[in-house]
Amino acid sequence: MTIDWKKEVELRKEDLLKDLFTLLRIDSVRDDSKATEDAPVGPGPKEALEAFLAIGERDGFTTKTSWKLSRSHRVCTKSRL
């Protein structure tokens, strides 16, 4: 099976741009002065990560939370059926 990626992008262009602009509107600059236990590099990067993961979940990816170095890390994965 061959996928025509240009065609797939064209079919989803408006949705892809909407998601991109959603992420770009978030001020995701690191701010250690506002760091908390659940936002170790500040609230902006946390908000951006949550928005990105929400897009992934909406599109059928599974997210999970794991703990590493006393910080919560979420990853987005999708299984092939």
PDB file with one MODEL, atoms N, CA, C and O in Angstrom:
MODEL        1
ATOM      1  N   MET A   1       0.846  -1.187   0.000  1.00  0.00           N
ATOM      2  CA  MET A   1       0.000   0.000   0.000  1.00  0.00           C
ATOM      3  C   MET A   1       0.886   1.243   0.000  1.00  0.00           C
ATOM      4  O   MET A   1       1.770   1.389   0.844  1.00  0.00           O
ATOM      5  N   THR A   2       0.643   2.117  -0.937  1.00  0.00           N
ATOM      6  CA  THR A   2       1.390   3.363  -1.035  1.00  0.00           C
ATOM      7  C   THR A   2       0.495   4.511  -0.586  1.00  0.00           C
ATOM      8  O   THR A   2      -0.660   4.614  -0.999  1.00  0.00           O
ATOM      9  N   ILE A   3       1.040   5.365   0.260  1.00  0.00           N
ATOM     10  CA  ILE A   3       0.275   6.513   0.755  1.00  0.00           C
ATOM     11  C   ILE A   3       0.731   7.763   0.012  1.00  0.00           C
ATOM     12  O   ILE A   3       1.927   8.044  -0.059  1.00  0.00           O
ATOM     13  N   ASP A   4      -0.205   8.501  -0.532  1.00  0.00           N
ATOM     14  CA  ASP A   4       0.083   9.776  -1.181  1.00  0.00           C
ATOM     15  C   ASP A   4       0.023  10.859  -0.107  1.00  0.00           C
ATOM     16  O   ASP A   4      -1.038  11.412   0.179  1.00  0.00           O
ATOM     17  N   TRP A   5       1.191  11.153   0.484  1.00  0.00           N
ATOM     18  CA  TRP A   5       1.240  12.069   1.630  1.00  0.00           C
ATOM     19  C   TRP A   5       0.793  13.478   1.271  1.00  0.00           C
ATOM     20  O   TRP A   5       0.159  14.149   2.086  1.00  0.00           O
ATOM     21  N   LYS A   6       1.112  13.935   0.072  1.00  0.00           N
ATOM     22  CA  LYS A   6       0.671  15.275  -0.337  1.00  0.00           C
ATOM     23  C   LYS A   6      -0.851  15.350  -0.364  1.00  0.00           C
ATOM     24  O   LYS A   6      -1.441  16.335   0.080  1.00  0.00           O
ATOM     25  N   LYS A   7      -1.475  14.308  -0.885  1.00  0.00           N
ATOM     26  CA  LYS A   7      -2.936  14.270  -0.940  1.00  0.00           C
ATOM     27  C   LYS A   7      -3.520  14.242   0.475  1.00  0.00           C
ATOM     28  O   LYS A   7      -4.487  14.945   0.768  1.00  0.00           O
ATOM     29  N   GLU A   8      -2.925  13.425   1.348  1.00  0.00           N
ATOM     30  CA  GLU A   8      -3.408  13.330   2.735  1.00  0.00           C
ATOM     31  C   GLU A   8      -3.308  14.678   3.446  1.00  0.00           C
ATOM     32  O   GLU A   8      -4.215  15.060   4.186  1.00  0.00           O
ATOM     33  N   VAL A   9      -2.220  15.390   3.226  1.00  0.00           N
ATOM     34  CA  VAL A   9      -2.058  16.712   3.846  1.00  0.00           C
ATOM     35  C   VAL A   9      -3.098  17.680   3.297  1.00  0.00           C
ATOM     36  O   VAL A   9      -3.712  18.434   4.053  1.00  0.00           O
ATOM     37  N   GLU A  10      -3.295  17.657   1.983  1.00  0.00           N
ATOM     38  CA  GLU A  10      -4.295  18.554   1.387  1.00  0.00           C
ATOM     39  C   GLU A  10      -5.685  18.295   1.960  1.00  0.00           C
ATOM     40  O   GLU A  10      -6.440  19.233   2.218  1.00  0.00           O
ATOM     41  N   LEU A  11      -6.023  17.016   2.159  1.00  0.00           N
ATOM     42  CA  LEU A  11      -7.336  16.673   2.711  1.00  0.00           C
ATOM     43  C   LEU A  11      -7.509  17.188   4.141  1.00  0.00           C
ATOM     44  O   LEU A  11      -8.628  17.456   4.578  1.00  0.00           O
ATOM     45  N   ARG A  12      -6.407  17.323   4.860  1.00  0.00           N
ATOM     46  CA  ARG A  12      -6.461  17.707   6.275  1.00  0.00           C
ATOM     47  C   ARG A  12      -5.864  19.084   6.541  1.00  0.00           C
ATOM     48  O   ARG A  12      -5.654  19.448   7.699  1.00  0.00           O
ATOM     49  N   LYS A  13      -5.592  19.843   5.510  1.00  0.00           N
ATOM     50  CA  LYS A  13      -4.878  21.105   5.617  1.00  0.00           C
ATOM     51  C   LYS A  13      -5.506  22.059   6.638  1.00  0.00           C
ATOM     52  O   LYS A  13      -4.801  22.587   7.498  1.00  0.00           O
ATOM     53  N   GLU A  14      -6.791  22.283   6.556  1.00  0.00           N
ATOM     54  CA  GLU A  14      -7.445  23.230   7.459  1.00  0.00           C
ATOM     55  C   GLU A  14      -7.338  22.779   8.919  1.00  0.00           C
ATOM     56  O   GLU A  14      -7.071  23.596   9.801  1.00  0.00           O
ATOM     57  N   ASP A  15      -7.544  21.498   9.174  1.00  0.00           N
ATOM     58  CA  ASP A  15      -7.437  20.984  10.538  1.00  0.00           C
ATOM     59  C   ASP A  15      -6.002  21.061  11.056  1.00  0.00           C
ATOM     60  O   ASP A  15      -5.774  21.397  12.218  1.00  0.00           O
ATOM     61  N   LEU A  16      -5.033  20.749  10.186  1.00  0.00           N
ATOM     62  CA  LEU A  16      -3.629  20.831  10.590  1.00  0.00           C
ATOM     63  C   LEU A  16      -3.240  22.261  10.947  1.00  0.00           C
ATOM     64  O   LEU A  16      -2.549  22.493  11.939  1.00  0.00           O
ATOM     65  N   LEU A  17      -3.686  23.218  10.136  1.00  0.00           N
ATOM     66  CA  LEU A  17      -3.378  24.624  10.422  1.00  0.00           C
ATOM     67  C   LEU A  17      -4.066  25.085  11.705  1.00  0.00           C
ATOM     68  O   LEU A  17      -3.474  25.825  12.492  1.00  0.00           O
ATOM     69  N   LYS A  18      -5.301  24.659  11.920  1.00  0.00           N
ATOM     70  CA  LYS A  18      -6.009  25.025  13.148  1.00  0.00           C
ATOM     71  C   LYS A  18      -5.250  24.513  14.371  1.00  0.00           C
ATOM     72  O   LYS A  18      -5.069  25.250  15.341  1.00  0.00           O
ATOM     73  N   ASP A  19      -4.804  23.252  14.332  1.00  0.00           N
ATOM     74  CA  ASP A  19      -4.039  22.690  15.447  1.00  0.00           C
ATOM     75  C   ASP A  19      -2.719  23.423  15.636  1.00  0.00           C
ATOM     76  O   ASP A  19      -2.319  23.707  16.765  1.00  0.00           O
ATOM     77  N   LEU A  20      -2.042  23.731  14.532  1.00  0.00           N
ATOM     78  CA  LEU A  20      -0.770  24.445  14.618  1.00  0.00           C
ATOM     79  C   LEU A  20      -0.959  25.802  15.288  1.00  0.00           C
ATOM     80  O   LEU A  20      -0.186  26.160  16.176  1.00  0.00           O
ATOM     81  N   PHE A  21      -1.962  26.554  14.883  1.00  0.00           N
ATOM     82  CA  PHE A  21      -2.183  27.875  15.459  1.00  0.00           C
ATOM     83  C   PHE A  21      -2.637  27.784  16.918  1.00  0.00           C
ATOM     84  O   PHE A  21      -2.330  28.669  17.717  1.00  0.00           O
ATOM     85  N   THR A  22      -3.357  26.732  17.263  1.00  0.00           N
ATOM     86  CA  THR A  22      -3.713  26.507  18.668  1.00  0.00           C
ATOM     87  C   THR A  22      -2.448  26.403  19.512  1.00  0.00           C
ATOM     88  O   THR A  22      -2.353  27.009  20.580  1.00  0.00           O
ATOM     89  N   LEU A  23      -1.493  25.640  19.033  1.00  0.00           N
ATOM     90  CA  LEU A  23      -0.236  25.463  19.772  1.00  0.00           C
ATOM     91  C   LEU A  23       0.617  26.735  19.765  1.00  0.00           C
ATOM     92  O   LEU A  23       1.245  27.065  20.771  1.00  0.00           O
ATOM     93  N   LEU A  24       0.641  27.441  18.645  1.00  0.00           N
ATOM     94  CA  LEU A  24       1.462  28.649  18.554  1.00  0.00           C
ATOM     95  C   LEU A  24       0.939  29.794  19.420  1.00  0.00           C
ATOM     96  O   LEU A  24       1.709  30.676  19.801  1.00  0.00           O
ATOM     97  N   ARG A  25      -0.351  29.795  19.733  1.00  0.00           N
ATOM     98  CA  ARG A  25      -0.922  30.842  20.583  1.00  0.00           C
ATOM     99  C   ARG A  25      -0.473  30.707  22.048  1.00  0.00           C
ATOM    100  O   ARG A  25      -0.602  31.658  22.818  1.00  0.00           O
ATOM    101  N   ILE A  26       0.036  29.567  22.427  1.00  0.00           N
ATOM    102  CA  ILE A  26       0.429  29.324  23.819  1.00  0.00           C
ATOM    103  C   ILE A  26       1.828  29.874  24.055  1.00  0.00           C
ATOM    104  O   ILE A  26       2.765  29.545  23.329  1.00  0.00           O
ATOM    105  N   ASP A  27       1.961  30.714  25.077  1.00  0.00           N
ATOM    106  CA  ASP A  27       3.263  31.249  25.465  1.00  0.00           C
ATOM    107  C   ASP A  27       3.992  30.162  26.253  1.00  0.00           C
ATOM    108  O   ASP A  27       3.826  30.034  27.466  1.00  0.00           O
ATOM    109  N   SER A  28       4.796  29.389  25.542  1.00  0.00           N
ATOM    110  CA  SER A  28       5.402  28.209  26.154  1.00  0.00           C
ATOM    111  C   SER A  28       6.866  28.420  26.542  1.00  0.00           C
ATOM    112  O   SER A  28       7.643  27.466  26.594  1.00  0.00           O
ATOM    113  N   VAL A  29       7.234  29.665  26.812  1.00  0.00           N
ATOM    114  CA  VAL A  29       8.609  29.971  27.210  1.00  0.00           C
ATOM    115  C   VAL A  29       8.848  29.482  28.639  1.00  0.00           C
ATOM    116  O   VAL A  29       8.014  29.677  29.523  1.00  0.00           O
ATOM    117  N   ARG A  30       9.980  28.855  28.845  1.00  0.00           N
ATOM    118  CA  ARG A  30      10.357  28.361  30.168  1.00  0.00           C
ATOM    119  C   ARG A  30      10.418  29.519  31.160  1.00  0.00           C
ATOM    120  O   ARG A  30      10.988  30.570  30.868  1.00  0.00           O
ATOM    121  N   ASP A  31       9.824  29.314  32.335  1.00  0.00           N
ATOM    122  CA  ASP A  31       9.851  30.322  33.393  1.00  0.00           C
ATOM    123  C   ASP A  31      10.035  29.619  34.728  1.00  0.00           C
ATOM    124  O   ASP A  31       9.062  29.271  35.398  1.00  0.00           O
ATOM    125  N   ASP A  32      11.292  29.412  35.109  1.00  0.00           N
ATOM    126  CA  ASP A  32      11.600  28.694  36.342  1.00  0.00           C
ATOM    127  C   ASP A  32      11.080  29.411  37.587  1.00  0.00           C
ATOM    128  O   ASP A  32      10.891  28.782  38.628  1.00  0.00           O
ATOM    129  N   SER A  33      10.849  30.713  37.490  1.00  0.00           N
ATOM    130  CA  SER A  33      10.339  31.447  38.659  1.00  0.00           C
ATOM    131  C   SER A  33       8.898  31.054  38.987  1.00  0.00           C
ATOM    132  O   SER A  33       8.428  31.297  40.099  1.00  0.00           O
ATOM    133  N   LYS A  34       8.194  30.449  38.029  1.00  0.00           N
ATOM    134  CA  LYS A  34       6.810  30.009  38.244  1.00  0.00           C
ATOM    135  C   LYS A  34       6.693  28.492  38.269  1.00  0.00           C
ATOM    136  O   LYS A  34       5.598  27.941  38.163  1.00  0.00           O
ATOM    137  N   ALA A  35       7.850  27.816  38.413  1.00  0.00           N
ATOM    138  CA  ALA A  35       7.854  26.353  38.416  1.00  0.00           C
ATOM    139  C   ALA A  35       7.110  25.803  39.628  1.00  0.00           C
ATOM    140  O   ALA A  35       7.160  26.368  40.720  1.00  0.00           O
ATOM    141  N   THR A  36       6.424  24.693  39.409  1.00  0.00           N
ATOM    142  CA  THR A  36       5.737  23.967  40.476  1.00  0.00           C
ATOM    143  C   THR A  36       6.061  22.486  40.321  1.00  0.00           C
ATOM    144  O   THR A  36       6.734  22.087  39.371  1.00  0.00           O
ATOM    145  N   GLU A  37       5.585  21.685  41.246  1.00  0.00           N
ATOM    146  CA  GLU A  37       5.823  20.240  41.175  1.00  0.00           C
ATOM    147  C   GLU A  37       5.299  19.641  39.872  1.00  0.00           C
ATOM    148  O   GLU A  37       5.958  18.795  39.268  1.00  0.00           O
ATOM    149  N   ASP A  38       4.111  20.077  39.436  1.00  0.00           N
ATOM    150  CA  ASP A  38       3.546  19.511  38.210  1.00  0.00           C
ATOM    151  C   ASP A  38       3.858  20.333  36.959  1.00  0.00           C
ATOM    152  O   ASP A  38       3.442  19.963  35.862  1.00  0.00           O
ATOM    153  N   ALA A  39       4.578  21.432  37.109  1.00  0.00           N
ATOM    154  CA  ALA A  39       5.026  22.243  35.973  1.00  0.00           C
ATOM    155  C   ALA A  39       6.468  22.680  36.251  1.00  0.00           C
ATOM    156  O   ALA A  39       6.710  23.851  36.543  1.00  0.00           O
ATOM    157  N   PRO A  40       7.425  21.753  36.162  1.00  0.00           N
ATOM    158  CA  PRO A  40       8.802  22.036  36.574  1.00  0.00           C
ATOM    159  C   PRO A  40       9.521  23.112  35.764  1.00  0.00           C
ATOM    160  O   PRO A  40      10.538  23.636  36.218  1.00  0.00           O
ATOM    161  N   VAL A  41       9.025  23.448  34.591  1.00  0.00           N
ATOM    162  CA  VAL A  41       9.640  24.532  33.814  1.00  0.00           C
ATOM    163  C   VAL A  41       8.664  25.690  33.600  1.00  0.00           C
ATOM    164  O   VAL A  41       8.857  26.524  32.715  1.00  0.00           O
ATOM    165  N   GLY A  42       7.629  25.729  34.413  1.00  0.00           N
ATOM    166  CA  GLY A  42       6.669  26.823  34.363  1.00  0.00           C
ATOM    167  C   GLY A  42       5.354  26.424  33.729  1.00  0.00           C
ATOM    168  O   GLY A  42       5.243  25.350  33.137  1.00  0.00           O
ATOM    169  N   PRO A  43       4.356  27.285  33.851  1.00  0.00           N
ATOM    170  CA  PRO A  43       3.007  26.961  33.374  1.00  0.00           C
ATOM    171  C   PRO A  43       2.851  26.951  31.851  1.00  0.00           C
ATOM    172  O   PRO A  43       2.026  26.206  31.323  1.00  0.00           O
ATOM    173  N   GLY A  44       3.632  27.765  31.142  1.00  0.00           N
ATOM    174  CA  GLY A  44       3.497  27.820  29.681  1.00  0.00           C
ATOM    175  C   GLY A  44       3.833  26.501  28.999  1.00  0.00           C
ATOM    176  O   GLY A  44       3.030  25.992  28.217  1.00  0.00           O
ATOM    177  N   PRO A  45       5.008  25.937  29.281  1.00  0.00           N
ATOM    178  CA  PRO A  45       5.329  24.652  28.675  1.00  0.00           C
ATOM    179  C   PRO A  45       4.343  23.547  29.072  1.00  0.00           C
ATOM    180  O   PRO A  45       4.033  22.668  28.268  1.00  0.00           O
ATOM    181  N   LYS A  46       3.855  23.597  30.312  1.00  0.00           N
ATOM    182  CA  LYS A  46       2.868  22.603  30.741  1.00  0.00           C
ATOM    183  C   LYS A  46       1.588  22.744  29.915  1.00  0.00           C
ATOM    184  O   LYS A  46       1.023  21.746  29.466  1.00  0.00           O
ATOM    185  N   GLU A  47       1.138  23.971  29.717  1.00  0.00           N
ATOM    186  CA  GLU A  47      -0.069  24.205  28.923  1.00  0.00           C
ATOM    187  C   GLU A  47       0.120  23.720  27.484  1.00  0.00           C
ATOM    188  O   GLU A  47      -0.787  23.127  26.900  1.00  0.00           O
ATOM    189  N   ALA A  48       1.297  23.976  26.919  1.00  0.00           N
ATOM    190  CA  ALA A  48       1.573  23.543  25.549  1.00  0.00           C
ATOM    191  C   ALA A  48       1.579  22.018  25.452  1.00  0.00           C
ATOM    192  O   ALA A  48       1.027  21.449  24.510  1.00  0.00           O
ATOM    193  N   LEU A  49       2.204  21.359  26.430  1.00  0.00           N
ATOM    194  CA  LEU A  49       2.232  19.895  26.431  1.00  0.00           C
ATOM    195  C   LEU A  49       0.826  19.325  26.553  1.00  0.00           C
ATOM    196  O   LEU A  49       0.473  18.383  25.845  1.00  0.00           O
ATOM    197  N   GLU A  50       0.022  19.893  27.450  1.00  0.00           N
ATOM    198  CA  GLU A  50      -1.347  19.405  27.621  1.00  0.00           C
ATOM    199  C   GLU A  50      -2.171  19.599  26.352  1.00  0.00           C
ATOM    200  O   GLU A  50      -2.965  18.732  25.988  1.00  0.00           O
ATOM    201  N   ALA A  51      -1.984  20.733  25.677  1.00  0.00           N
ATOM    202  CA  ALA A  51      -2.709  20.980  24.428  1.00  0.00           C
ATOM    203  C   ALA A  51      -2.284  19.983  23.355  1.00  0.00           C
ATOM    204  O   ALA A  51      -3.119  19.459  22.618  1.00  0.00           O
ATOM    205  N   PHE A  52      -0.974  19.722  23.270  1.00  0.00           N
ATOM    206  CA  PHE A  52      -0.463  18.767  22.288  1.00  0.00           C
ATOM    207  C   PHE A  52      -1.003  17.369  22.559  1.00  0.00           C
ATOM    208  O   PHE A  52      -1.420  16.673  21.634  1.00  0.00           O
ATOM    209  N   LEU A  53      -0.998  16.960  23.815  1.00  0.00           N
ATOM    210  CA  LEU A  53      -1.518  15.643  24.170  1.00  0.00           C
ATOM    211  C   LEU A  53      -3.016  15.538  23.910  1.00  0.00           C
ATOM    212  O   LEU A  53      -3.501  14.485  23.497  1.00  0.00           O
ATOM    213  N   ALA A  54      -3.752  16.623  24.148  1.00  0.00           N
ATOM    214  CA  ALA A  54      -5.194  16.618  23.877  1.00  0.00           C
ATOM    215  C   ALA A  54      -5.458  16.415  22.382  1.00  0.00           C
ATOM    216  O   ALA A  54      -6.384  15.697  22.004  1.00  0.00           O
ATOM    217  N   ILE A  55      -4.647  17.045  21.539  1.00  0.00           N
ATOM    218  CA  ILE A  55      -4.785  16.855  20.094  1.00  0.00           C
ATOM    219  C   ILE A  55      -4.505  15.396  19.742  1.00  0.00           C
ATOM    220  O   ILE A  55      -5.222  14.797  18.940  1.00  0.00           O
ATOM    221  N   GLY A  56      -3.466  14.833  20.342  1.00  0.00           N
ATOM    222  CA  GLY A  56      -3.145  13.431  20.100  1.00  0.00           C
ATOM    223  C   GLY A  56      -4.261  12.495  20.518  1.00  0.00           C
ATOM    224  O   GLY A  56      -4.613  11.569  19.786  1.00  0.00           O
ATOM    225  N   GLU A  57      -4.826  12.742  21.716  1.00  0.00           N
ATOM    226  CA  GLU A  57      -5.942  11.912  22.196  1.00  0.00           C
ATOM    227  C   GLU A  57      -7.138  12.032  21.268  1.00  0.00           C
ATOM    228  O   GLU A  57      -7.787  11.035  20.953  1.00  0.00           O
ATOM    229  N   ARG A  58      -7.430  13.245  20.832  1.00  0.00           N
ATOM    230  CA  ARG A  58      -8.547  13.467  19.913  1.00  0.00           C
ATOM    231  C   ARG A  58      -8.362  12.681  18.621  1.00  0.00           C
ATOM    232  O   ARG A  58      -9.328  12.201  18.029  1.00  0.00           O
ATOM    233  N   ASP A  59      -7.113  12.557  18.194  1.00  0.00           N
ATOM    234  CA  ASP A  59      -6.812  11.881  16.936  1.00  0.00           C
ATOM    235  C   ASP A  59      -6.544  10.383  17.099  1.00  0.00           C
ATOM    236  O   ASP A  59      -6.037   9.735  16.183  1.00  0.00           O
ATOM    237  N   GLY A  60      -6.882   9.845  18.257  1.00  0.00           N
ATOM    238  CA  GLY A  60      -6.825   8.407  18.433  1.00  0.00           C
ATOM    239  C   GLY A  60      -5.572   7.870  19.097  1.00  0.00           C
ATOM    240  O   GLY A  60      -5.405   6.655  19.207  1.00  0.00           O
ATOM    241  N   PHE A  61      -4.690   8.750  19.541  1.00  0.00           N
ATOM    242  CA  PHE A  61      -3.502   8.295  20.257  1.00  0.00           C
ATOM    243  C   PHE A  61      -3.861   8.080  21.718  1.00  0.00           C
ATOM    244  O   PHE A  61      -4.785   8.704  22.240  1.00  0.00           O
ATOM    245  N   THR A  62      -3.124   7.195  22.372  1.00  0.00           N
ATOM    246  CA  THR A  62      -3.303   6.949  23.790  1.00  0.00           C
ATOM    247  C   THR A  62      -2.196   7.652  24.547  1.00  0.00           C
ATOM    248  O   THR A  62      -1.025   7.517  24.192  1.00  0.00           O
ATOM    249  N   THR A  63      -2.541   8.399  25.584  1.00  0.00           N
ATOM    250  CA  THR A  63      -1.521   9.045  26.402  1.00  0.00           C
ATOM    251  C   THR A  63      -1.466   8.336  27.738  1.00  0.00           C
ATOM    252  O   THR A  63      -2.460   7.778  28.203  1.00  0.00           O
ATOM    253  N   LYS A  64      -0.315   8.364  28.339  1.00  0.00           N
ATOM    254  CA  LYS A  64      -0.171   7.757  29.657  1.00  0.00           C
ATOM    255  C   LYS A  64       0.785   8.604  30.484  1.00  0.00           C
ATOM    256  O   LYS A  64       1.615   9.338  29.946  1.00  0.00           O
ATOM    257  N   THR A  65       0.656   8.491  31.778  1.00  0.00           N
ATOM    258  CA  THR A  65       1.520   9.221  32.687  1.00  0.00           C
ATOM    259  C   THR A  65       2.496   8.244  33.315  1.00  0.00           C
ATOM    260  O   THR A  65       2.103   7.171  33.772  1.00  0.00           O
ATOM    261  N   SER A  66       3.751   8.610  33.336  1.00  0.00           N
ATOM    262  CA  SER A  66       4.753   7.809  34.024  1.00  0.00           C
ATOM    263  C   SER A  66       5.577   8.744  34.902  1.00  0.00           C
ATOM    264  O   SER A  66       5.602   9.954  34.677  1.00  0.00           O
ATOM    265  N   TRP A  67       6.232   8.197  35.872  1.00  0.00           N
ATOM    266  CA  TRP A  67       7.012   8.999  36.808  1.00  0.00           C
ATOM    267  C   TRP A  67       8.485   8.735  36.605  1.00  0.00           C
ATOM    268  O   TRP A  67       8.906   7.580  36.533  1.00  0.00           O
ATOM    269  N   LYS A  68       9.269   9.785  36.512  1.00  0.00           N
ATOM    270  CA  LYS A  68      10.705   9.674  36.337  1.00  0.00           C
ATOM    271  C   LYS A  68      11.349  10.885  36.995  1.00  0.00           C
ATOM    272  O   LYS A  68      10.961  12.021  36.721  1.00  0.00           O
ATOM    273  N   LEU A  69      12.312  10.654  37.844  1.00  0.00           N
ATOM    274  CA  LEU A  69      13.006  11.731  38.543  1.00  0.00           C
ATOM    275  C   LEU A  69      12.040  12.648  39.290  1.00  0.00           C
ATOM    276  O   LEU A  69      12.233  13.863  39.334  1.00  0.00           O
ATOM    277  N   SER A  70      11.005  12.060  39.874  1.00  0.00           N
ATOM    278  CA  SER A  70      10.013  12.783  40.661  1.00  0.00           C
ATOM    279  C   SER A  70       9.216  13.802  39.861  1.00  0.00           C
ATOM    280  O   SER A  70       8.624  14.715  40.436  1.00  0.00           O
ATOM    281  N   ARG A  71       9.195  13.657  38.563  1.00  0.00           N
ATOM    282  CA  ARG A  71       8.398  14.557  37.731  1.00  0.00           C
ATOM    283  C   ARG A  71       7.469  13.711  36.872  1.00  0.00           C
ATOM    284  O   ARG A  71       7.820  12.603  36.468  1.00  0.00           O
ATOM    285  N   SER A  72       6.317  14.224  36.604  1.00  0.00           N
ATOM    286  CA  SER A  72       5.352  13.502  35.781  1.00  0.00           C
ATOM    287  C   SER A  72       5.677  13.732  34.308  1.00  0.00           C
ATOM    288  O   SER A  72       5.808  14.873  33.864  1.00  0.00           O
ATOM    289  N   HIS A  73       5.803  12.651  33.564  1.00  0.00           N
ATOM    290  CA  HIS A  73       6.048  12.738  32.128  1.00  0.00           C
ATOM    291  C   HIS A  73       4.918  12.000  31.427  1.00  0.00           C
ATOM    292  O   HIS A  73       4.643  10.841  31.738  1.00  0.00           O
ATOM    293  N   ARG A  74       4.270  12.660  30.491  1.00  0.00           N
ATOM    294  CA  ARG A  74       3.233  11.995  29.718  1.00  0.00           C
ATOM    295  C   ARG A  74       3.755  11.781  28.307  1.00  0.00           C
ATOM    296  O   ARG A  74       4.447  12.633  27.750  1.00  0.00           O
ATOM    297  N   VAL A  75       3.420  10.651  27.746  1.00  0.00           N
ATOM    298  CA  VAL A  75       3.821  10.351  26.391  1.00  0.00           C
ATOM    299  C   VAL A  75       2.598  10.022  25.560  1.00  0.00           C
ATOM    300  O   VAL A  75       1.570   9.599  26.089  1.00  0.00           O
ATOM    301  N   CYS A  76       2.710  10.213  24.296  1.00  0.00           N
ATOM    302  CA  CYS A  76       1.602   9.965  23.380  1.00  0.00           C
ATOM    303  C   CYS A  76       2.019   8.854  22.426  1.00  0.00           C
ATOM    304  O   CYS A  76       3.024   8.974  21.726  1.00  0.00           O
ATOM    305  N   THR A  77       1.258   7.790  22.402  1.00  0.00           N
ATOM    306  CA  THR A  77       1.582   6.662  21.533  1.00  0.00           C
ATOM    307  C   THR A  77       0.331   6.218  20.792  1.00  0.00           C
ATOM    308  O   THR A  77      -0.792   6.459  21.235  1.00  0.00           O
ATOM    309  N   LYS A  78       0.542   5.577  19.679  1.00  0.00           N
ATOM    310  CA  LYS A  78      -0.588   5.018  18.930  1.00  0.00           C
ATOM    311  C   LYS A  78      -0.177   3.643  18.461  1.00  0.00           C
ATOM    312  O   LYS A  78       0.881   3.468  17.857  1.00  0.00           O
ATOM    313  N   SER A  79      -1.004   2.688  18.738  1.00  0.00           N
ATOM    314  CA  SER A  79      -0.724   1.317  18.310  1.00  0.00           C
ATOM    315  C   SER A  79      -1.296   1.077  16.932  1.00  0.00           C
ATOM    316  O   SER A  79      -2.387   1.535  16.595  1.00  0.00           O
ATOM    317  N   ARG A  80      -0.534   0.354  16.152  1.00  0.00           N
ATOM    318  CA  ARG A  80      -1.048  -0.052  14.836  1.00  0.00           C
ATOM    319  C   ARG A  80      -1.863  -1.310  15.027  1.00  0.00           C
ATOM    320  O   ARG A  80      -1.430  -2.242  15.704  1.00  0.00           O
ATOM    321  N   LEU A  81      -3.027  -1.339  14.441  1.00  0.00           N
ATOM    322  CA  LEU A  81      -3.895  -2.519  14.542  1.00  0.00           C
ATOM    323  C   LEU A  81      -3.678  -3.443  13.379  1.00  0.00           C
ATOM    324  O   LEU A  81      -4.321  -4.489  13.293  1.00  0.00           O
TER     325      LEU A  81
ENDMDL
END
